[in-house]
Amino acid sequence: MEKGGLGLEITELRLGLLPGSCGPSLVDKNDKKRVFSEIAEDKNSTTEEKSTQTKSQVVGWPPVCSYRKRNSFQEKDHLKKESKMYVKVSMDGAPFLRKIDLSMHKGYSDLALALEELFDCFGISEALKDADNSEQVPIYEDKDGDWMLVGDVPWEMFIESCKRLRIMKRSEAAKGFGLQLIKGFPKGFIKDVTK
Amino acid sequence: MQRMACSFPDEVLEHVFSFVQCDNDRNAISTVCKSWYKIERWSRRRVFVGNCYAISPDMVIRRFPDVRSIELKGKPHFADFNLVPDGWGGYVAPWISAMAAAYPWLEEIRLKRMVITDENLELISKSFKNFKVLVLSSCEGFSTDGLAAIAANCRSYLHCRNLRELDLRESEVEDLSGHWLKHFPDDYTSLVSLNIACLGCEVSFSALERLVGRCPNLRTLRLNRAVPLDKLANLLRRAPQLVELGTGAYSSELRPDVFSNLSGAFSGCKELKSLSGFWDVVPGYLPAVYPICCRLTTLNLSYATIQSPDLIKLVGQCQNLQRLWVLDYIEDAGLDAVAASCKDLRELRVFPSDPYGPEPNVPLTEQGLVSISEGCSKLQSVLYFCRQMSNAALMTIARNRPNMTRFRLCIIEPGTPDYLTLQPLDVGFGAIVEHCKDLQRLSLSGLLTDLVFEYIGTYAKKLEMLSVAFAGESDLGLHHVLSGCEKLRKLEIRDCPFGDKALLANAAKLETMRSLWMSSCSVTFGACKLLGQKMPRLNVEVIDERGTPDSRPESCPIDKLYIYRTVAGSRFDMPGFVWTIDEDSAMRLS
């Protein structure tokens, strides 16, 4: 075998692997093949399973690119139903965006508490008890692109249509964001929290 | 001769150079003499950086001060198959910041497999006075908010910024809202190409209709799945000049009025040459495109779950087809029909409809590919997923099509032998490289020994990219390739028993290539350290999510290895699971 441009020392340094030097992880091609076919045997024994996801045990094989995987196979619809409802949440004054999974919460009060934890602030639940004087106004963007007060619609309707959340400063809202703040604001919120 | 070369005024030379566009030729021009180097570098308008870490943005800017078009590639190809962990790198941010300052007249940015954020997009939208083209191919890290920024700033009276092309090809975009499209100003009319096929959410349809209606030069429109079929006809009527169309979901209740409306709209598109999309196809609506089939040169049905008889009826009418992408639902019978009707075919891609199933679900075998090789004399490029192959078939294909330049075969089960003889497929692939003397790209699969690599090293003298998986027996295989393939630029290997010997013996070769990827092979950390120390112009990246390689014996194989040549030294943005070694011979974590 040629020694390339590096001289003898390189090839002499490397004498190949010491057998068994690091446990069961690999090397022999036959070992690899056995592993794969063992997996394949498992696959055959569970062909009743509908979910095709469990069948792809080897990462990245066959080489179907991830874009194609996301957009073609039947499991896509299956996955959608199980998928979480992550929405971005921004808070005026906070330098970062956070994400929250709406499907994890049971109602507006639950959401308010989660938002408080997320942003380490206590304004949101406060807002529900003393609406007019509260600093924070939680609003959300719905499917139609309109910004709405959180709490106006039933919870199920809310999580279906909410695209993202924003915790706005009341002063910002007053500047003409376009919202009309009602007295005793978010009625839904207040009802839930004071239960 | 040199005196003559310098006797032309600079402007004359610059004018002559302007006719030379190819990068290799321009590089050659720049080596003739100092004066030509100087003139060339000031007049180079287009730069292609195949690996964003091979050079730094500052170095590019220093050499080429007036660039108008840049193309950058980030992650290695195997990132497409989830082999590169999240956070590995490929961030475009430093490039955008540097170019925002240095290239105010930049017009085109093309990125592939890079990470681009909304902030980066905003910076692009505000920094370049004459920005025209943004192509994001398999990119990620941004949302529809970033697109809104691009749309909002696409036109400016002051700076004559006029966006022409926005192409999101297969990128992963966070869908916050479909309203980003509304940010295109009402007086913006310059759109030539829009590809939003990868977007998941509904875009504002009325905004889309108005946009399409007011851009008379629109020639490419690729819609996303969420655009329903009953809205397609209206869009087409507003853009009868379209050359390339990607439909949305191609399904709707079968209604004669919707059908005739659609069919009429298609007939009105006299320039249409390329069709794609066709998600969720209802076969009853396929005949709506029949009127334009004879003009089609490109047809992408690779998301269309339609069966062979419908596919045959459709493709049978496309006599001028040059490029066909289709699912294996086409079956061998369908490929026979293609071979008979599409005599101008240059490129065929057959994708698997059920890649994870243990059994073949459709009668698609090596026979389909053999038929195509017999019937389509211009065939140059093949990507074919199937479940059985024989040496005889490969030899036939090779003899039929010596003009082939790209041959990628994926036999779905690793290590599958010739199904007729149960032998390895070495001689079959050997025939491919022997007969197809201009072969540039090759992907192997099936049961293969070191012999196939000997054939490749011996015959594949023009080969530039090779992909190998579950193949070979020893370091000799890798050695054949590295020592024999003179034009090799990219080599990617997974799950092969190749170790240190061939790698170290051919270390110098690695500097002549763009990159080498090896995962789940037998390369040790010791060899990586040695290479890193001895080869300062290579970045040797050990990617291992199991923790520091020092915690395991030096002889223990590493998980993933990515080696690439660079003049920029080690990169500064490596995540915790990437280790690299420099001349200090101390292990360096980023």
Interface residues (C-beta under 8 A of the other chain):
Chain A: M1 E2 K3 G4 G5 L6 I10 T11 L13 R14 G16 L17 L18 S21 C22 S25 L26 V27 D28 K29 K32 K33 F36 A40 K43 N44 T47 T52 Q53 K55 S56 V58 V59 G60 W61 P62 P63 V64 C65 S66 Y67 R68 N71 S72 F73 K88 E141 G145 K163 R164
Chain B: F78 D80 F81 N82 L83 S138 E170 E172 L176 S177 G178 H179 K182 C198 S204 R225 W279 S302 Y303 F351 P352 D354 P355 Y356 G357 P358 F385 C410 I412 E413 P414 G415 S443 S467 A469 F470 G472 E473 D475 L476 H479 S483 R494 D495 C496 P497 G499 D500 K501 A502 L504 A505 N506 A507 A508 K509 S520 S522 T524 G526 A527 L530 K534 R552 P553 S555 C556 P557
